[in-house]
Amino acid sequence: MAVALTVMLLSPAVAGAAPIQAARPNPEAELKKLTQEAAAINKNYRGQVQSLEETRVQASKATTNAKSLRRALANAETDVVRFAQTAYMGGALDDDNLLSFQGNANLALGQAATMSYLASRRATQLNRVKDLIKRAKAAEKSADAKIVKLKKDIADLKRQRVRIEGLLAKYGFQTPSGSGGLTPRTITMRNLVLQNFPMPYNYGCLRPGDPGDHGSGRACDFMMSAGGSVPTEEAMDRGNRLAQWAIDNGNRLGVMYIIWQQKYYDVRTGAGWKMMSNRGGNTANHIDHVHISMF
């Protein structure tokens, strides 16, 4: 009887949806493999390709969300099984016994309250399982779509290899020189920016230990506000002008990509401005500074 009740509680007909297929490929393993491919492309193309990193971040978030919902669904199903066992052990309440007060009346009333509580719990648990099944399926579908897009982006960049390698050859490879730890191209860009734009909130370029362009002396952040705050209208205008200046002079100076206001402009992909997903704050989203990376 307990088994029958458990089956009823977990039945797709009762839950309103079919269980998630167990044979689904492992998205975490697929994402790990694609992340390694993306890292190799970033290395070959002389720095993080922003469109590729954006898709990888989205795929990672979607995969993590799907995994979390699968875990929550498994826990909910376990709770339903425990509920079924509890309901069975409590037994059924006989109305005649309750009305005639045969046996212990307090026990009968307590049993009635318990059965009422369990009935309420049953509805709550079933609704929770239905909701989790729906959300888990949607999350897995989203994760699969993001992984497919990551595969496509990797394939597209590989197809553009000849054009991108032409850009890399055009600008050549520079190593940091002097005590400042910046490449000559980065020094030129920085000096021109400081000549043309006031920097009341300062700027930063070299970041020792950083695995990206700041660590290799090929990037600068030009701050448009202090303390991670949203820039004023005047500072926003200055940031817009600086970002456009970097685009207009990029071919001459060797600008590789720009990030500003949660958008990126990557010369290697030639795709124009693209939105960046939320990275968790004004500084991480480049709301408060213009980032310029050099070839």
Secondary structure, DSSP 8 states (H G I E B T S, - for coil): -HHHHHHHHH-HHHHTS----TT---HHHHHHHHHHHHHHHHHHTTS--HHHHHHHHHHHHHHHHHHHHHHHHHHHHHHHHHHHHHHHHH----HHHHHHT-S-HHHHHHHHHHHHHHHHHHHHHHHHHHHHHHHHHHHHHHHHHHHHHHHHHHHHHHHTHHHHHHHHHHH-----BTTTTB-HHHHHHHHHHHHHS--TT-EE---TT-SSTTTTT-EEEEESSSTT----HHHHHHHHHHHHHHHHTHHHHTEEEEEETTEEEETTTT--EEE----SSTTTTTSSEEEEEE-
